[in-house]
Amino acid sequence: LFSEELKPTPGIAPFLSALAGNRCVASSSSVERINHSLSVTGLSRFFGEAIFSSSMVKNGKPAPDIFLYAAEKMGAKPTDCIVVEDSPFGVQGAVAAGMIAIGYTGGGHTYPEHGARLKAAGADFVCADWHEVARQLAELGVPA
């Protein structure tokens, strides 16, 4: 059922196509599940080998370990990283890593208090769709 019904969030493919610079996935899921999800949704092409799982680090989210590991592997300073996160634990981990955190509420698991919880967890901004994320990135000076 997962393989048959998983769909990308609306607008993510055009967002990723226009996004300049490096990007990666830093997830609490297993590498196998991340790769399967990206394959099913057609998003693998945007990330290549830049897939990082909490299984690669000592502590999972909300610890900053996965974000710090991903930044290191990507050759980036944590303070130069922007994380788009849909979970409060993920936002907490990004903030603990010294990264800008954008809370994302455009997924299928959104609920009425989702944005407020992401903000309370430390999100610098909360966006409901990829157009809002792109606008926020532009305001932060990220070239598109």
LUMDOTOR-711061 format. One record per residue (C-alpha): residue in three letters; x, y, z; residue number from 1. Coordinates in steps of 0.02 Angstrom, whole numbers, plus 50000, padded with zeros to 5 digits. Example, Ala and Ser with C-alpha at 12.3 -4.5 7.8 and 13.67 -1.06 7.14 Angstrom:
<recs>
rec type=ALA, u=50615, v=49775, w=50390, seq=1
rec type=SER, u=50684, v=49947, w=50357, seq=2
</recs>
This chain:
<recs>
rec type=LEU, u=50000, v=50000, w=50000, seq=1
rec type=PHE, u=50143, v=50119, w=50045, seq=2
rec type=SER, u=50224, v=50090, w=49875, seq=3
rec type=GLU, u=50059, v=50114, w=49784, seq=4
rec type=GLU, u=49992, v=50267, w=49874, seq=5
rec type=LEU, u=50143, v=50372, w=49927, seq=6
rec type=LYS, u=50144, v=50535, w=49831, seq=7
rec type=PRO, u=50261, v=50685, w=49837, seq=8
rec type=THR, u=50192, v=50840, w=49920, seq=9
rec type=PRO, u=50119, v=50959, w=49790, seq=10
rec type=GLY, u=50251, v=51074, w=49717, seq=11
rec type=ILE, u=50406, v=50989, w=49786, seq=12
rec type=ALA, u=50478, v=50932, w=49618, seq=13
rec type=PRO, u=50473, v=51107, w=49540, seq=14
rec type=PHE, u=50540, v=51178, w=49704, seq=15
rec type=LEU, u=50688, v=51058, w=49703, seq=16
rec type=SER, u=50718, v=51087, w=49517, seq=17
rec type=ALA, u=50735, v=51273, w=49546, seq=18
rec type=LEU, u=50835, v=51259, w=49707, seq=19
rec type=ALA, u=51016, v=51312, w=49686, seq=20
rec type=GLY, u=51154, v=51239, w=49792, seq=21
rec type=ASN, u=51178, v=51076, w=49882, seq=22
rec type=ARG, u=51038, v=50981, w=49966, seq=23
rec type=CYS, u=51019, v=50819, w=50059, seq=24
rec type=VAL, u=50899, v=50713, w=50157, seq=25
rec type=ALA, u=50932, v=50694, w=50344, seq=26
rec type=SER, u=50797, v=50580, w=50412, seq=27
rec type=SER, u=50753, v=50472, w=50560, seq=28
rec type=SER, u=50700, v=50335, w=50440, seq=29
rec type=SER, u=50815, v=50195, w=50384, seq=30
rec type=VAL, u=50919, v=50220, w=50228, seq=31
rec type=GLU, u=50815, v=50084, w=50143, seq=32
rec type=ARG, u=50652, v=50171, w=50182, seq=33
rec type=ILE, u=50719, v=50342, w=50130, seq=34
rec type=ASN, u=50780, v=50273, w=49963, seq=35
rec type=HIS, u=50617, v=50179, w=49935, seq=36
rec type=SER, u=50514, v=50334, w=49973, seq=37
rec type=LEU, u=50619, v=50442, w=49857, seq=38
rec type=SER, u=50607, v=50312, w=49720, seq=39
rec type=VAL, u=50419, v=50291, w=49736, seq=40
rec type=THR, u=50391, v=50480, w=49732, seq=41
rec type=GLY, u=50514, v=50511, w=49590, seq=42
rec type=LEU, u=50623, v=50625, w=49696, seq=43
rec type=SER, u=50783, v=50520, w=49701, seq=44
rec type=ARG, u=50860, v=50620, w=49559, seq=45
rec type=PHE, u=50868, v=50775, w=49669, seq=46
rec type=PHE, u=50976, v=50697, w=49805, seq=47
rec type=GLY, u=51092, v=50568, w=49729, seq=48
rec type=GLU, u=51201, v=50494, w=49866, seq=49
rec type=ALA, u=51162, v=50637, w=49988, seq=50
rec type=ILE, u=51051, v=50527, w=50097, seq=51
rec type=PHE, u=51083, v=50524, w=50285, seq=52
rec type=SER, u=50992, v=50421, w=50414, seq=53
rec type=SER, u=50988, v=50429, w=50603, seq=54
rec type=SER, u=51056, v=50251, w=50596, seq=55
rec type=MET, u=51222, v=50331, w=50545, seq=56
rec type=VAL, u=51241, v=50429, w=50707, seq=57
rec type=LYS, u=51239, v=50395, w=50893, seq=58
rec type=ASN, u=51084, v=50494, w=50940, seq=59
rec type=GLY, u=50925, v=50521, w=50840, seq=60
rec type=LYS, u=50818, v=50677, w=50835, seq=61
rec type=PRO, u=50794, v=50788, w=50935, seq=62
rec type=ALA, u=50983, v=50775, w=50958, seq=63
rec type=PRO, u=51077, v=50874, w=50825, seq=64
rec type=ASP, u=51185, v=50726, w=50773, seq=65
rec type=ILE, u=51105, v=50686, w=50605, seq=66
rec type=PHE, u=51108, v=50869, w=50551, seq=67
rec type=LEU, u=51289, v=50894, w=50604, seq=68
rec type=TYR, u=51338, v=50732, w=50516, seq=69
rec type=ALA, u=51248, v=50782, w=50357, seq=70
rec type=ALA, u=51328, v=50955, w=50358, seq=71
rec type=GLU, u=51501, v=50878, w=50381, seq=72
rec type=LYS, u=51474, v=50754, w=50240, seq=73
rec type=MET, u=51409, v=50893, w=50128, seq=74
rec type=GLY, u=51559, v=51004, w=50168, seq=75
rec type=ALA, u=51452, v=51140, w=50246, seq=76
rec type=LYS, u=51463, v=51237, w=50407, seq=77
rec type=PRO, u=51308, v=51209, w=50515, seq=78
rec type=THR, u=51277, v=51396, w=50523, seq=79
rec type=ASP, u=51263, v=51398, w=50333, seq=80
rec type=CYS, u=51129, v=51263, w=50330, seq=81
rec type=ILE, u=50941, v=51281, w=50319, seq=82
rec type=VAL, u=50833, v=51135, w=50369, seq=83
rec type=VAL, u=50654, v=51108, w=50311, seq=84
rec type=GLU, u=50573, v=50999, w=50443, seq=85
rec type=ASP, u=50398, v=50934, w=50473, seq=86
rec type=SER, u=50422, v=50868, w=50650, seq=87
rec type=PRO, u=50449, v=50958, w=50816, seq=88
rec type=PHE, u=50593, v=50839, w=50859, seq=89
rec type=GLY, u=50673, v=50878, w=50692, seq=90
rec type=VAL, u=50656, v=51065, w=50719, seq=91
rec type=GLN, u=50734, v=51046, w=50892, seq=92
rec type=GLY, u=50880, v=50949, w=50817, seq=93
rec type=ALA, u=50909, v=51078, w=50680, seq=94
rec type=VAL, u=50906, v=51221, w=50805, seq=95
rec type=ALA, u=51025, v=51126, w=50922, seq=96
rec type=ALA, u=51143, v=51105, w=50772, seq=97
rec type=GLY, u=51144, v=51295, w=50748, seq=98
rec type=MET, u=51046, v=51288, w=50586, seq=99
rec type=ILE, u=50899, v=51391, w=50526, seq=100
rec type=ALA, u=50741, v=51286, w=50540, seq=101
rec type=ILE, u=50592, v=51306, w=50426, seq=102
rec type=GLY, u=50440, v=51213, w=50489, seq=103
rec type=TYR, u=50340, v=51131, w=50350, seq=104
rec type=THR, u=50155, v=51095, w=50369, seq=105
rec type=GLY, u=50112, v=51044, w=50191, seq=106
rec type=GLY, u=50122, v=50856, w=50216, seq=107
rec type=GLY, u=49977, v=50737, w=50229, seq=108
rec type=HIS, u=50000, v=50716, w=50416, seq=109
rec type=THR, u=49968, v=50900, w=50457, seq=110
rec type=TYR, u=49849, v=50938, w=50600, seq=111
rec type=PRO, u=49774, v=51102, w=50664, seq=112
rec type=GLU, u=49912, v=51139, w=50793, seq=113
rec type=HIS, u=50055, v=51079, w=50683, seq=114
rec type=GLY, u=50125, v=51251, w=50640, seq=115
rec type=ALA, u=50114, v=51311, w=50820, seq=116
rec type=ARG, u=50206, v=51155, w=50881, seq=117
rec type=LEU, u=50344, v=51179, w=50753, seq=118
rec type=LYS, u=50361, v=51361, w=50804, seq=119
rec type=ALA, u=50364, v=51313, w=50988, seq=120
rec type=ALA, u=50501, v=51186, w=50949, seq=121
rec type=GLY, u=50606, v=51329, w=50881, seq=122
rec type=ALA, u=50563, v=51347, w=50696, seq=123
rec type=ASP, u=50619, v=51515, w=50631, seq=124
rec type=PHE, u=50477, v=51511, w=50504, seq=125
rec type=VAL, u=50329, v=51399, w=50466, seq=126
rec type=CYS, u=50274, v=51369, w=50287, seq=127
rec type=ALA, u=50120, v=51277, w=50224, seq=128
rec type=ASP, u=50181, v=51243, w=50046, seq=129
rec type=TRP, u=50337, v=51242, w=49938, seq=130
rec type=HIS, u=50298, v=51414, w=49864, seq=131
rec type=GLU, u=50307, v=51485, w=50041, seq=132
rec type=VAL, u=50470, v=51392, w=50073, seq=133
rec type=ALA, u=50543, v=51462, w=49912, seq=134
rec type=ARG, u=50490, v=51639, w=49960, seq=135
rec type=GLN, u=50566, v=51617, w=50133, seq=136
rec type=LEU, u=50729, v=51553, w=50060, seq=137
rec type=ALA, u=50735, v=51701, w=49941, seq=138
rec type=GLU, u=50714, v=51819, w=50090, seq=139
rec type=LEU, u=50859, v=51729, w=50173, seq=140
rec type=GLY, u=50965, v=51760, w=50018, seq=141
rec type=VAL, u=50966, v=51583, w=49950, seq=142
rec type=PRO, u=50979, v=51594, w=49760, seq=143
rec type=ALA, u=50847, v=51502, w=49660, seq=144
</recs>
